[in-house]
Amino acid sequence: MSGRAWKWALISAPMALSVSACVGWGGYPHAQNVRASQLVGTWRSQDCDTRLTLKADGSASAAGIPTDMDLDGRTVDSLSGAGTWDIYESGAEQELDVTIENEETPFNLYRDNGHLVVGLSVGDPDDMNSCVLTRHSTG
């Protein structure tokens, strides 16, 4: 590698790392300044066979939230029932916390072409299993 190529590599590596820190899995940028009213409604993922309904009063109902997936990304265990939800904030980061039958599940909040999406990493991060839900109605 030439001296010029090394310089370029040293300059561009930190820039690439700083850009990737702003992006979540799947290339979705993290959503910021999400209000509870933006999350109210029914969220679905056909890929994971999941439905999550969030109501304005903080109550939630869920069907098929994956809690474990096999290596092929198929759900092998899931959570369903009634519960609650809230937005958890830590600095500039926000996440959607859903509690169903005393089990809390943290969902990440992302933007996909300007639209809010809810993402869930399932199981071992090395397996890269995820479930992305999009909003289908308000409620």
Secondary structure by P-SEA (a helix, b strand, c coil): ccaaaaaaaaaaaaaaaaaaaacccccccccccccccccccbbbbccccbbbbbcccccccccccccccccccccccccccccbbbbbbcccbbbbbbbcccbbbbbbbbbcccbbbbbbbccccccccbbbbbbcccc
